[in-house]
Amino acid sequence: MRIAVLALEGLFDTGLTVLLDAFGLANKFSAGQTGGAPRFEVSVVGVRKKVRTGHGLAVPVQVITPDLKLDWVIVPALNTGTPEQLVPALERPDVRKAKAQLLRWHAEGVQIAASCIGTFLLADTGLLDHREATTTWWLAPLFRQRYPKVLLDESRMLVPSDAGVTAGAAMGHLDLALWLIRKASPELATVVSRYLLADIRSSQAPYIIPNHLAQADPLILRFEKWARDHLKTGFSLQDAASALATSARTLQRRCEAVLGKSPLSYFQDLRVERAQSLLHGSGLDLDAIAAEVGYVDGATLRTLLRERLGRGVRELRADLR
């Protein structure tokens, strides 16, 4: 498999290194098993001869030439973790050149992978329009605003499409590398994941902090405060809208536009977050925790936690020890 990592000025150090380390380990184990050539031909390419990472480390890159033949291109994240940093970065001359190059590669049949903030660069090309994708969870409101044609689901860690694959936040780079290794050899991916004490995760949901998403919009932030104050008493769209001096229709639309979900679904997110916190440090049994978040018994809460997090209560308690 011929893979190029597209390195741009100010890229996220960890994103680059975990990709290279994962493929390096895969090649080492593959060669040890077969005695043949490395399974992955990995190069670091760029629109400049040299780039610096977000921490200022110099990275020599291979200049992109027409004879560079690839199966996959990976777009790692830029070290721009806020909208104020990211939006101007997407208009930099080198980033514009990189986006044009991605379109050329796509036209040649190259598959494109992107993780974390790298998904913004890919979405800017239009290649994700009308396709399912994920992104770094805390910038999902900005992503949804900029790219309304993309079918975004930031709760997922990896989302394949006919254009390639997108991966979630930060360490999603490692999930992405393992996913690509697994496409070549499931057995090899298992060995690499064990050496790195990592495996492909299906969801970002357990890591999402609802308050961080709410801060993208003043009305949603006020709704979040109302919701937290009413976790025990339950959800009413009309009551929430009246308390916020808006209409139920407006609140519904704003939640969908900013969060990609209904007010009730976001209210459930807050219930899950609160229940997780109580599972960790309160010493309460499940029925008592259920009462704290507005349920009459623990069975309903148990179902909600498994639906949202993919784990049962026993697993969640174990994770938090």
GUVORO-673586 format. One line per field, with one value per residue (C-alpha): residue in three letters; x, y, z. Coordinates in Angstrom, 1 decimal, always signed. Each point is the difference from the previous one (the first is absolute). Layout:
BEGIN
code	(ALA ...)
east	(X ...)
north	(Y ...)
up	(Z ...)
//
This chain:
BEGIN
code	(MET ARG ILE ALA VAL LEU ALA LEU GLU GLY LEU PHE ASP THR GLY LEU THR VAL LEU LEU ASP ALA PHE GLY LEU ALA ASN LYS PHE SER ALA GLY GLN THR GLY GLY ALA PRO ARG PHE GLU VAL SER VAL VAL GLY VAL ARG LYS LYS VAL ARG THR GLY HIS GLY LEU ALA VAL PRO VAL GLN VAL ILE THR PRO ASP LEU LYS LEU ASP TRP VAL ILE VAL PRO ALA LEU ASN THR GLY THR PRO GLU GLN LEU VAL PRO ALA LEU GLU ARG PRO ASP VAL ARG LYS ALA LYS ALA GLN LEU LEU ARG TRP HIS ALA GLU GLY VAL GLN ILE ALA ALA SER CYS ILE GLY THR PHE LEU LEU ALA ASP THR GLY LEU LEU ASP HIS ARG GLU ALA THR THR THR TRP TRP LEU ALA PRO LEU PHE ARG GLN ARG TYR PRO LYS VAL LEU LEU ASP GLU SER ARG MET LEU VAL PRO SER ASP ALA GLY VAL THR ALA GLY ALA ALA MET GLY HIS LEU ASP LEU ALA LEU TRP LEU ILE ARG LYS ALA SER PRO GLU LEU ALA THR VAL VAL SER ARG TYR LEU LEU ALA ASP ILE ARG SER SER GLN ALA PRO TYR ILE ILE PRO ASN HIS LEU ALA GLN ALA ASP PRO LEU ILE LEU ARG PHE GLU LYS TRP ALA ARG ASP HIS LEU LYS THR GLY PHE SER LEU GLN ASP ALA ALA SER ALA LEU ALA THR SER ALA ARG THR LEU GLN ARG ARG CYS GLU ALA VAL LEU GLY LYS SER PRO LEU SER TYR PHE GLN ASP LEU ARG VAL GLU ARG ALA GLN SER LEU LEU HIS GLY SER GLY LEU ASP LEU ASP ALA ILE ALA ALA GLU VAL GLY TYR VAL ASP GLY ALA THR LEU ARG THR LEU LEU ARG GLU ARG LEU GLY ARG GLY VAL ARG GLU LEU ARG ALA ASP LEU ARG)
east	(+0.0 +1.5 -0.9 +1.0 -0.4 -0.7 +2.0 -0.9 +1.6 -1.0 -1.4 -1.0 +3.2 -1.8 -2.1 +3.0 +2.1 -2.7 -0.7 +3.7 +0.6 -3.0 +1.0 +3.6 -1.0 -2.2 +2.9 +2.3 -2.3 -1.0 +3.6 +0.7 -2.9 +0.6 +3.6 -1.2 -0.3 -1.9 -3.7 -0.4 +1.9 -0.4 +1.3 -0.4 -0.9 -0.8 -0.5 +3.2 +3.5 -0.1 -2.6 -0.1 -2.3 -2.1 +2.8 +2.6 +1.6 +1.3 -1.4 +1.7 -2.6 +0.0 -1.1 -3.1 +0.7 -2.2 +1.7 -1.0 -2.4 -2.1 -2.8 -0.8 +0.7 -0.4 -0.7 +1.1 -1.2 +1.3 +0.9 -3.0 -2.4 -2.3 -2.3 +2.0 +3.2 -1.5 -2.1 +2.9 +2.3 -2.3 +0.6 +3.8 +1.8 +1.6 -3.3 -1.8 +2.7 -0.5 -3.7 +0.5 +2.4 -2.6 -2.4 +2.5 +0.8 -3.7 -0.5 +2.8 -1.8 +2.1 -1.9 +0.2 +0.1 -0.2 -0.1 -0.9 +0.4 +1.3 -3.6 -0.7 +2.6 -1.5 -3.6 +1.2 +0.7 -3.6 +0.9 -2.1 -3.1 -3.0 +2.2 +0.1 +2.9 +1.3 +2.3 +1.6 -3.0 +0.6 +0.0 -3.1 -2.2 +2.5 +0.2 -3.7 -0.3 +2.7 -1.0 -3.7 +0.0 +2.2 -1.8 +1.8 -0.1 +2.6 -0.9 +1.8 +3.7 +0.4 -2.2 +0.9 -1.5 +0.6 +2.5 +2.1 -0.5 -0.2 +1.0 -0.6 +1.9 +3.7 +0.8 -2.4 +3.2 +0.9 -3.4 +0.4 +3.4 -1.3 -3.0 +2.3 +2.3 -3.0 -1.2 +3.3 +0.2 -2.3 +2.6 +2.7 -2.3 -0.6 +3.7 +0.6 -2.9 +1.3 +3.4 -1.4 -2.6 -2.7 -2.8 -2.5 -2.8 -3.4 -1.2 +1.1 -3.2 +1.6 +2.5 -2.4 -0.5 -3.4 +0.8 +2.8 -2.5 -2.5 +2.5 -0.2 -3.4 -1.5 -3.4 +1.3 +2.2 -3.1 -1.9 +2.8 -0.3 -3.8 +0.4 +2.6 -2.4 -2.8 +1.6 -2.0 -3.3 +0.1 -0.1 -2.7 +0.8 -2.7 +1.2 +3.6 -1.0 -2.1 +2.7 +2.5 -2.5 -0.1 -2.3 +0.2 +0.5 +3.0 +1.6 -0.5 +1.5 +3.0 +0.8 -0.1 +2.1 +2.7 +0.0 -1.5 -2.6 -3.3 -0.3 -1.2 +3.0 +2.4 -1.9 +0.6 +3.8 +0.0 -1.8 +2.7 +2.8 -1.5 -0.6 +3.6 +1.2 -2.2 +1.1 +3.6 -0.1 -3.3 -0.2 -3.7 -1.7 -1.4 -3.6 +1.1 +2.1 -3.0 -2.1 +2.6 -0.3 -3.8 -0.7 -2.2 +2.3 +3.4 -1.1 -0.9 +3.3 +1.9 -1.6 +0.8 +3.7 +0.4 -1.7 +2.1 +3.4 -0.1 +0.9 -1.9 +0.1 +2.5 +2.4 -0.4 +0.8 +3.0 +1.3 -0.2 +2.0)
north	(+0.0 +3.3 +2.8 +3.7 +2.1 +3.6 +2.2 +3.7 +2.8 -0.1 -3.5 -1.8 -1.8 -3.0 -0.6 -0.3 -2.1 -2.6 -0.6 -0.5 -2.1 -2.3 -0.6 -0.5 -2.7 -1.6 -0.2 -1.4 -2.8 -0.7 -0.3 -2.3 -2.3 -0.2 +1.1 +2.0 +3.7 +2.4 -0.3 +3.8 +2.5 +3.2 +3.4 +3.4 +2.5 +3.7 +3.0 +1.4 -1.6 +0.3 +0.7 +0.6 -1.7 +1.8 -0.3 +1.3 -3.3 +0.0 -2.8 -0.7 -0.8 -1.5 +2.4 -1.2 -1.0 -1.4 -3.4 -0.5 -2.9 -0.6 -2.0 +2.2 +3.6 +0.8 +3.6 +0.4 +2.8 +3.5 +1.3 +2.4 -1.1 +3.0 +1.6 +3.2 -1.9 -2.4 +2.1 +2.3 -3.0 -1.6 +3.0 +0.0 -0.3 -3.4 -1.4 +1.2 -1.8 -3.1 +0.0 +0.3 -2.9 -2.1 +0.6 -1.2 -3.1 -0.8 +0.4 -2.6 -2.4 +0.4 -0.6 +2.9 -0.4 +2.9 +0.2 +2.6 +3.5 -1.5 -0.8 +3.7 +0.3 -3.0 +1.4 +3.4 -1.8 -1.1 -3.7 -0.7 +1.6 -2.4 -2.6 -1.2 +1.3 +0.7 +2.6 +1.2 +0.1 +3.4 +1.7 -1.8 +3.1 +2.0 -2.9 -0.3 +3.8 +0.0 -3.2 -0.5 -2.4 -2.5 -2.7 +0.5 -2.4 +1.1 -2.8 -2.5 -0.5 -1.3 +0.6 -1.6 +1.2 -0.5 +2.9 -1.5 +0.3 +2.7 -0.5 +1.9 +2.1 +0.0 -3.7 -0.8 +0.1 -3.3 -1.5 +1.0 -1.6 -3.2 +0.0 +0.3 -2.8 -2.2 +0.5 -1.6 -2.6 -0.5 -2.1 +2.7 +2.6 -2.1 -0.3 +3.7 +0.9 -2.2 +1.5 +3.5 -0.9 +1.3 -1.2 +1.5 +1.7 +0.2 +3.2 +3.4 +0.3 -0.9 +2.8 +2.8 +2.8 +1.5 +3.4 +0.5 -0.5 +2.4 +2.9 +0.2 +1.8 +2.4 -1.5 -3.6 +1.1 +1.4 -3.2 -2.1 +1.9 -0.5 -3.6 -0.6 +1.6 -2.3 -3.4 -1.3 +1.4 -1.0 +1.5 +2.2 +1.8 +2.6 +0.7 +0.3 +2.4 +2.1 +0.3 +1.1 +2.5 -1.7 -2.3 -3.8 +0.1 +2.3 -2.0 -3.2 +1.5 +1.5 -3.3 -1.8 +2.6 +0.3 -3.5 -2.1 -1.4 +0.9 +1.8 -3.3 -1.9 +2.7 -0.2 -3.7 +0.7 +2.0 -2.7 -2.5 +2.4 +0.5 -3.7 -0.8 +2.5 -1.5 -3.5 +1.1 +1.8 +0.0 -3.5 +0.0 -3.1 +0.0 +0.7 +3.1 +1.2 -0.5 +2.2 +2.7 +0.2 -0.2 -3.8 -2.1 -3.0 -1.1 -2.3 +2.9 +1.8 -3.2 -0.2 +3.6 -0.4 -3.0 +1.6 +3.2 -1.4 -3.6 -1.2 -1.3 +1.4 -2.6 +0.9 +3.7 -0.4 -2.0 +2.6 +2.7 -1.8)
up	(+0.0 -1.1 +2.5 +0.1 +3.1 -1.1 +2.4 +0.3 +2.0 +3.6 -0.1 +3.2 +1.2 +1.6 -3.1 -2.2 +2.3 +0.9 -3.6 -0.9 +3.1 -0.6 -3.6 +1.0 +2.5 -2.6 -2.4 +2.6 +1.0 -3.6 -1.1 +3.0 -0.9 -3.7 -0.5 -3.0 -0.9 +2.4 -0.5 +0.2 -2.1 +2.1 -1.1 +1.5 -2.7 -0.2 -2.1 +1.6 +0.3 +3.8 +2.5 +3.8 +2.4 +2.5 +2.5 -2.5 -1.0 -3.6 -2.2 -3.3 -2.6 -3.5 -2.7 -1.8 -3.6 -2.7 +0.1 +3.7 -0.1 +3.1 +1.4 +2.9 +1.2 +3.7 +1.1 +3.6 +2.2 +0.1 +3.5 -0.1 +2.7 +0.0 -2.6 +0.2 -0.9 -2.5 -2.3 -1.1 -0.3 -2.6 -2.2 +0.1 -3.4 +0.9 +1.2 -3.2 -2.0 +2.1 -0.6 -3.8 +0.2 +1.9 -2.8 -2.6 +2.0 +0.3 -3.7 -0.5 +2.3 +3.1 +3.2 +2.6 +3.8 +2.5 +3.7 +2.6 -1.4 -3.2 -0.8 -0.4 -2.8 -1.8 +0.5 -1.5 -3.3 -0.3 -0.1 +3.1 -1.3 +0.2 +1.7 +3.6 +2.1 +3.5 +1.4 +3.2 +2.4 +1.6 -3.4 -1.3 +0.2 -2.1 -2.5 -0.2 -0.7 -2.7 -1.7 +0.1 -2.9 +2.0 +1.8 +3.3 +3.0 +2.5 +2.4 -2.3 +0.1 -3.6 -3.0 -3.3 -3.3 -3.7 +0.2 +2.8 +3.8 +2.7 +3.6 +3.2 +2.4 +0.9 +0.6 -2.8 -2.0 +1.6 -0.6 -3.6 -0.4 +1.6 -2.3 -3.1 +1.3 +0.6 -3.6 -1.0 +2.7 +3.0 +1.7 -0.4 +1.4 +3.1 +0.6 -0.4 +2.2 +2.8 -0.2 +0.2 +2.6 -2.3 -2.2 -2.4 +1.9 -1.6 +1.8 +1.2 +2.1 +3.4 -0.5 -1.0 +2.5 -0.6 +1.5 -2.6 -2.8 +1.6 +0.0 -3.8 +0.3 +2.6 -0.1 +0.3 +2.9 +1.8 -0.8 +1.4 +3.3 +0.1 -0.8 +2.8 +2.5 -1.1 -0.3 +2.9 -1.0 -3.6 -3.5 -1.6 -3.2 +0.6 +3.6 -1.2 -2.8 +2.3 +2.5 -2.7 -1.5 -3.3 -1.9 +0.0 -3.7 +0.2 +2.8 -2.0 -3.1 +1.8 +1.7 -3.3 -1.7 +2.7 +1.6 -2.7 +2.4 +1.7 +3.3 +1.6 -1.4 +1.5 +3.3 +0.0 -0.6 +3.1 +1.9 -1.1 +1.0 +3.4 +0.5 -0.9 +2.5 +2.7 -0.9 +0.6 +3.2 +1.8 +1.5 -0.9 -1.3 -3.6 +1.1 +2.0 -2.9 -2.3 +2.3 -0.2 -3.7 -0.2 -0.4 +2.2 +0.0 -0.9 -2.8 -2.3 +0.8 -0.7 -3.4 -0.8 +1.0 -2.1 -3.0 +0.3 +1.1 -1.2 +3.5 +3.0 +3.5 +1.3 -2.9 +0.7 +3.7 -0.9 -2.5 +2.6 +2.7)
//
